[in-house]
Amino acid sequence: MEECMDVAITTAGSSSWPTVTFAGMEDATEDAFQWTCTVPKIGEASATITRLLDDVFCDEYEQLHSTNAVNCYMKNMNITREEAKAILLDQVENAWKDINEELLLLAQSSSLPRPLIMRIVNTAKAVDIFNRNCGDAYSNPNHLTQGIISSLLVDPMSI
């Protein structure tokens, strides 16, 4: 299962996303880029959340016809789909704990630009919101997906 997770997290792409989006920002520093290249714990946790939620909430066709974390767990542990999903959702919760722990540590001891750190966190938040509230919102967008995007970009709350 470890090998499956290593490949799955890498293919999620979310570990490279913060680095790519950070490239054009004014407060991008060489130290920040070097930090992202070390695959920090917060980045790994974000990638774990992204990959596992995508696999747990993917549509039925994808669940039956692709190699994903749910199918790997079912095969390796000889358990049902629902048991595998429950275990993987526990791993997602543990990854959120890792993110929160890292946020506290980075807030106290880091000179890293806050926008970089928040990109990592916000990537995981967005994936969590869309998958838990909308099912597989990436492959099958629906009215809930449209409502979330509208409330964020079209009709935002004033503070």
Solvent accessible surface area in square Angstrom, and as a share of the most:
residue,aa,sasa,rsa
1,M,57,0.26
2,E,130,0.58
3,E,138,0.62
4,C,26,0.16
5,M,23,0.10
6,D,79,0.41
7,V,90,0.52
8,A,12,0.09
9,I,28,0.14
10,T,99,0.58
11,T,91,0.53
12,A,28,0.22
13,G,33,0.32
14,S,8,0.05
15,S,43,0.28
16,S,61,0.40
17,W,130,0.46
18,P,5,0.03
19,T,34,0.20
20,V,101,0.58
21,T,36,0.21
22,F,1,0.00
23,A,65,0.50
24,G,77,0.74
25,M,52,0.23
26,E,183,0.82
27,D,60,0.31
28,A,28,0.21
29,T,66,0.39
30,E,130,0.58
31,D,111,0.58
32,A,0,0.00
33,F,58,0.24
34,Q,104,0.46
35,W,46,0.16
36,T,13,0.08
37,C,93,0.56
38,T,95,0.55
39,V,84,0.49
40,P,19,0.12
41,K,89,0.38
42,I,0,0.00
43,G,6,0.05
44,E,89,0.40
45,A,6,0.05
46,S,1,0.01
47,A,0,0.00
48,T,19,0.11
49,I,0,0.00
50,T,19,0.11
51,R,40,0.14
52,L,0,0.00
53,L,0,0.00
54,D,35,0.18
55,D,3,0.02
56,V,4,0.02
57,F,55,0.23
58,C,5,0.03
59,D,44,0.23
60,E,127,0.57
61,Y,153,0.58
62,E,53,0.24
63,Q,18,0.08
64,L,105,0.52
65,H,119,0.53
66,S,45,0.29
67,T,118,0.69
68,N,11,0.06
69,A,0,0.00
70,V,0,0.00
71,N,34,0.18
72,C,20,0.12
73,Y,24,0.09
74,M,51,0.23
75,K,171,0.72
76,N,82,0.42
77,M,105,0.47
78,N,138,0.71
79,I,44,0.22
80,T,80,0.46
81,R,50,0.18
82,E,120,0.54
83,E,84,0.38
84,A,0,0.00
85,K,33,0.14
86,A,55,0.43
87,I,59,0.30
88,L,0,0.00
89,L,48,0.24
90,D,90,0.47
91,Q,54,0.24
92,V,0,0.00
93,E,80,0.36
94,N,81,0.42
95,A,5,0.04
96,W,43,0.15
97,K,131,0.56
98,D,46,0.24
99,I,1,0.00
100,N,81,0.42
101,E,84,0.38
102,E,25,0.11
103,L,34,0.17
104,L,118,0.59
105,L,89,0.44
106,L,22,0.11
107,A,77,0.60
108,Q,148,0.66
109,S,95,0.62
110,S,40,0.25
111,S,117,0.76
112,L,30,0.15
113,P,20,0.13
114,R,130,0.48
115,P,49,0.31
116,L,0,0.00
117,I,5,0.03
118,M,46,0.21
119,R,66,0.24
120,I,4,0.02
121,V,4,0.02
122,N,72,0.37
123,T,22,0.13
124,A,0,0.00
125,K,89,0.38
126,A,44,0.34
127,V,32,0.18
128,D,20,0.10
129,I,77,0.39
130,F,52,0.21
131,N,13,0.07
132,R,92,0.34
133,N,84,0.43
134,C,11,0.07
135,G,29,0.28
136,D,9,0.05
137,A,8,0.06
138,Y,198,0.75
139,S,57,0.37
140,N,73,0.38
141,P,96,0.60
142,N,60,0.31
143,H,142,0.63
144,L,85,0.43
145,T,11,0.07
146,Q,125,0.55
147,G,40,0.38
148,I,42,0.21
149,I,77,0.39
150,S,33,0.21
151,S,66,0.43
152,L,122,0.61
153,L,127,0.63
154,V,108,0.62
155,D,100,0.52
156,P,85,0.53
157,M,169,0.75
158,S,110,0.71
159,I,210,1.07
